[in-house]
């Protein structure tokens, strides 16, 4: 499950043990292990996000709030939020690179939208 990442394995087992104790079970069961896995995946995603720029974080937050959105809509919402917070938005090419990086890191999923042009459907991964 952890693809050789000992930190994730240890965190998963620790989370599973805590879930087992909260549930009052004597042994770690499959449901506790699943809960521990989900918690450790969230922690890993949070660690990855913490190392990214504020623009990356803002883009990820927008997608997470919307549950799914077109890349063009993400651009519009991003520009609006930058305007509201007196923040200079990144260039459109940088925006595309940031979205691609969020996809590569497994924080956002992306698939071609059923619309004309180079439009993508984005969804949060979690």
C-alpha positions as CSV (number, residue, x, y, z in Angstrom):
1,X,0.0,0.0,0.0
2,X,2.8,2.4,0.8
3,X,5.0,1.8,-2.2
4,X,8.1,1.4,-0.1
5,X,7.6,4.6,1.8
6,X,8.4,3.7,5.4
7,X,7.2,7.1,6.8
8,X,3.8,6.5,5.3
9,X,3.7,2.9,6.5
10,X,4.6,3.9,10.1
11,X,2.1,6.7,10.0
12,X,-0.6,4.4,8.7
13,X,0.0,1.9,11.4
14,X,0.0,4.6,14.1
15,X,-3.3,6.0,12.8
16,X,-4.8,2.5,12.6
17,X,-3.7,1.8,16.2
18,X,-5.3,5.1,17.4
19,X,-8.5,4.2,15.5
20,X,-8.5,0.8,17.2
21,X,-8.1,2.3,20.6
22,X,-10.9,4.8,20.0
23,X,-13.2,2.0,18.8
24,X,-12.3,-0.1,21.9
25,X,-11.0,-3.1,19.9
26,X,-8.3,-5.4,21.1
27,X,-6.7,-5.8,17.7
28,X,-6.2,-3.7,14.6
29,X,-8.8,-4.7,12.1
30,X,-9.2,-4.1,8.4
31,X,-11.5,-1.1,9.0
32,X,-9.0,0.4,11.4
33,X,-6.2,-0.1,8.8
34,X,-8.3,1.5,6.1
35,X,-9.0,4.5,8.4
36,X,-5.3,4.8,9.2
37,X,-4.4,4.6,5.5
38,X,-6.9,7.4,4.6
39,X,-5.5,9.6,7.4
40,X,-1.9,9.0,6.3
41,X,-2.8,9.9,2.7
42,X,-4.3,13.1,3.9
43,X,-1.1,13.9,5.9
44,X,1.1,13.1,2.9
45,X,-1.0,15.4,0.6
46,X,-0.8,18.2,3.3
47,X,3.0,17.8,3.4
48,X,3.3,18.1,-0.4
49,X,1.0,21.2,-0.4
50,X,3.1,22.8,2.3
51,X,6.1,22.8,0.1
52,X,4.3,24.5,-2.8
53,X,3.8,28.2,-3.6
54,X,0.8,30.2,-2.4
55,X,-0.6,30.2,-6.0
56,X,-0.4,26.3,-6.0
57,X,-2.3,26.2,-2.7
58,X,-4.9,28.7,-3.9
59,X,-5.5,26.6,-7.1
60,X,-5.8,23.4,-5.1
61,X,-8.2,25.0,-2.6
62,X,-10.4,26.3,-5.4
63,X,-10.7,22.8,-7.0
64,X,-11.3,21.2,-3.6
65,X,-14.1,23.6,-2.9
66,X,-15.8,23.1,-6.2
67,X,-15.4,19.3,-6.3
68,X,-15.1,19.5,-10.1
69,X,-14.6,22.3,-12.5
70,X,-13.3,23.2,-16.0
71,X,-9.8,24.6,-16.3
72,X,-11.3,27.7,-17.9
73,X,-13.5,28.2,-14.8
74,X,-10.5,27.6,-12.5
75,X,-8.7,30.4,-14.3
76,X,-11.6,32.8,-13.9
77,X,-12.0,32.0,-10.2
78,X,-8.3,32.3,-9.6
79,X,-8.2,35.8,-11.2
80,X,-11.1,36.8,-9.1
81,X,-9.5,35.7,-5.9
82,X,-6.2,37.4,-6.8
83,X,-8.1,40.6,-7.5
84,X,-10.0,40.4,-4.1
85,X,-6.8,39.8,-2.2
86,X,-4.7,42.4,-4.1
87,X,-2.4,39.7,-5.3
88,X,-0.7,39.7,-8.7
89,X,-1.8,36.6,-10.6
90,X,0.7,34.4,-12.4
91,X,0.8,34.4,-16.2
92,X,-1.5,32.0,-18.1
93,X,1.4,29.8,-19.1
94,X,2.6,29.6,-15.5
95,X,-1.0,28.8,-14.4
96,X,-1.0,25.9,-16.8
97,X,2.3,24.7,-15.5
98,X,1.0,24.9,-11.9
99,X,-2.1,22.9,-12.7
100,X,0.0,20.3,-14.5
101,X,2.3,20.1,-11.4
102,X,-0.7,19.6,-9.1
103,X,-1.8,16.7,-11.4
104,X,1.7,15.2,-11.4
105,X,1.8,15.4,-7.6
106,X,-1.5,13.5,-7.4
107,X,-3.4,16.4,-5.7
108,X,-5.8,17.0,-8.6
109,X,-7.1,14.7,-11.3
110,X,-7.4,15.9,-14.9
111,X,-9.2,14.6,-17.9
112,X,-10.2,16.1,-21.2
113,X,-13.5,17.8,-21.0
114,X,-16.2,17.1,-23.5
115,X,-16.1,20.6,-25.0
116,X,-14.4,22.3,-27.8
117,X,-10.8,23.4,-27.3
118,X,-8.1,22.4,-24.9
119,X,-10.3,22.4,-21.8
120,X,-9.8,20.0,-18.9
121,X,-12.1,18.8,-16.2
122,X,-10.3,19.0,-12.8
123,X,-11.3,17.2,-9.6
124,X,-9.6,17.1,-6.2
125,X,-7.9,13.8,-5.2
126,X,-8.7,12.9,-1.6
